[in-house]
Amino acid sequence: MLPRSSIFRLRQRSLLRALVLSLGAFLVSLRLAGFPHIENLHGSRWQLVALVVALWGMAETFRCINRKWSLYHAGILLLLYTDLMILAMIVSLAIYP
């Protein structure tokens, strides 16, 4: 029997769920801004939904931090900084004229 992933169990911590939420929100935000065609970049009100999903992903990443310092803890901090950059990109794409 295969072990079940904790990605669908919302009460358990899941780093995979956090990564999927954050990166998925970023990709959706890029697509909503009209990314493949650089001359057609525009802001969209729907990017606020992507912003909320990215915030949820950042909260899931934060839940994975251990109290004791280790290399795993350092990796989670790097992922939190990455989530912060994703949030900044989504906000900048949402207010693009």
Helices and strands as residue ranges (DSSP letters): H 15-32, G 38-40, H 47-63, H 71-94
